[in-house]
Amino acid sequence: EVQLQASGGGLVQAGGSLRLSCATAGFTFADYAVGWLRTAPGKEREGVSCISSHDGTTYYTDSVKGRFTISSDNAKNMVYLEMANLKPDDTAVYYCAAVGIWTSCTDVATMWRTRTDVGSFGQGTLVTVSS
């Protein structure tokens, strides 16, 4: 059974930092692209970042480039999202998801333009950024 669990959210002031963690199990981590998505209040789900253990590619949506860094620990089957210089617009529930086997993050980014419901999702973690 594929399992993912996001953690590390919380309340932070604008300009602050948080590190989200995603624990995964039940699939061959080295074959998958894992993504971070978020759902902000009143908005549709958005693909934020992706890392592919299959081919080493990464992806960031434009609004987080230069502020967020995605990484993985293949030995621990963990994915991390380091978030710096947080803004109130980053307030959302953040989810991690196994979004595709043998998939490049380039392809994941293309898919996210039209749909963000593909993959196996874990429970989200709430990030609140106060102004």
C-alpha positions as CSV (number, residue, x, y, z in Angstrom):
1,E,0.0,0.0,0.0
2,V,1.4,3.4,-1.0
3,Q,1.7,5.7,2.0
4,L,2.8,9.3,2.2
5,Q,2.7,11.6,5.3
6,A,3.6,15.2,5.2
7,S,4.7,17.0,8.4
8,G,6.5,20.2,9.5
9,G,3.8,22.8,8.9
10,G,3.0,25.6,11.3
11,L,2.6,29.3,11.9
12,V,5.4,31.5,10.8
13,Q,5.8,35.3,10.2
14,A,6.4,36.6,6.7
15,G,10.0,36.3,5.8
16,G,10.4,33.2,8.0
17,S,11.3,29.6,7.0
18,L,9.9,26.2,7.4
19,R,11.0,22.7,6.4
20,L,8.4,20.2,5.3
21,S,9.0,16.5,5.4
22,C,7.3,13.7,3.5
23,A,7.7,10.2,4.7
24,T,6.9,7.6,2.1
25,A,6.4,3.8,2.0
26,G,4.9,1.1,-0.1
27,F,6.5,1.9,-3.4
28,T,10.0,1.8,-5.0
29,F,11.1,5.3,-4.2
30,A,13.9,5.3,-6.7
31,D,11.4,4.8,-9.6
32,Y,9.1,7.7,-8.8
33,A,8.6,11.4,-9.1
34,V,7.3,12.9,-5.8
35,G,5.7,16.2,-5.8
36,W,4.6,18.9,-3.3
37,L,1.2,20.5,-4.0
38,R,-0.8,23.0,-2.0
39,T,-4.3,24.1,-1.6
40,A,-4.8,27.7,-0.5
41,P,-8.0,29.0,0.9
42,G,-10.5,29.6,-1.9
43,K,-8.1,28.5,-4.6
44,E,-7.5,25.3,-6.6
45,R,-4.8,22.9,-5.8
46,E,-1.4,23.9,-7.3
47,G,1.6,21.9,-8.1
48,V,4.5,23.6,-6.2
49,S,7.6,21.4,-6.6
50,C,8.7,18.0,-7.9
51,I,11.7,15.8,-7.6
52,S,12.3,12.6,-9.6
53,S,14.5,9.9,-8.2
54,H,14.1,8.2,-11.6
55,D,16.0,10.8,-13.5
56,G,17.1,13.5,-11.0
57,T,15.0,16.3,-12.4
58,T,13.4,18.9,-10.3
59,Y,10.7,21.5,-10.9
60,Y,9.4,24.6,-9.1
61,T,6.4,26.7,-9.9
62,D,7.4,30.3,-10.7
63,S,6.0,31.8,-7.5
64,V,8.4,29.8,-5.3
65,K,11.6,29.8,-7.5
66,G,14.6,31.0,-5.5
67,R,12.7,30.6,-2.2
68,F,11.9,26.9,-2.0
69,T,14.3,23.9,-2.3
70,I,13.2,20.3,-2.8
71,S,15.4,17.4,-1.8
72,S,15.2,13.7,-1.1
73,D,17.0,11.1,0.9
74,N,16.7,7.9,-1.1
75,A,18.1,5.8,1.8
76,K,15.3,7.0,4.0
77,N,12.5,7.3,1.4
78,M,12.0,10.9,2.4
79,V,11.3,14.1,0.5
80,Y,11.8,17.6,2.0
81,L,10.7,21.0,1.0
82,E,12.8,23.8,2.5
83,M,10.7,27.0,2.4
84,A,12.5,30.4,2.9
85,N,11.3,34.0,2.7
86,L,7.8,32.9,3.2
87,K,4.9,35.1,2.1
88,P,1.3,35.3,3.2
89,D,0.4,34.0,-0.2
90,D,2.2,30.7,0.7
91,T,-0.5,30.0,3.3
92,A,-2.0,26.7,2.3
93,V,-2.4,23.0,3.1
94,Y,0.7,21.3,1.6
95,Y,0.5,17.7,0.4
96,C,3.1,15.4,-0.9
97,A,2.2,12.9,-3.6
98,A,3.8,10.1,-5.5
99,V,2.9,11.5,-8.9
100,G,4.4,9.1,-11.4
101,I,6.6,6.0,-12.0
102,W,9.6,6.4,-14.3
103,T,8.5,10.0,-14.8
104,S,10.5,13.2,-15.3
105,C,9.5,16.3,-13.4
106,T,9.3,18.0,-16.7
107,D,6.4,15.7,-17.6
108,V,4.9,16.3,-14.1
109,A,5.0,20.0,-14.6
110,T,3.2,19.7,-17.9
111,M,0.6,17.5,-16.4
112,W,0.1,20.0,-13.5
113,R,-1.0,22.7,-16.0
114,T,-4.2,20.8,-16.6
115,R,-4.7,18.5,-13.6
116,T,-3.4,18.1,-10.1
117,D,-5.3,15.0,-9.0
118,V,-3.0,12.4,-10.4
119,G,-1.0,10.3,-8.0
120,S,-1.2,8.9,-4.5
121,F,-1.6,11.6,-1.9
122,G,-0.9,11.7,1.8
123,Q,-2.4,13.8,4.6
124,G,-1.5,17.4,4.3
125,T,0.2,19.8,6.6
126,L,-1.0,23.3,7.2
127,V,1.4,26.2,6.6
128,T,0.2,29.6,7.8
129,V,2.2,32.7,7.1
130,S,1.2,35.9,8.9
131,S,1.9,39.3,7.6
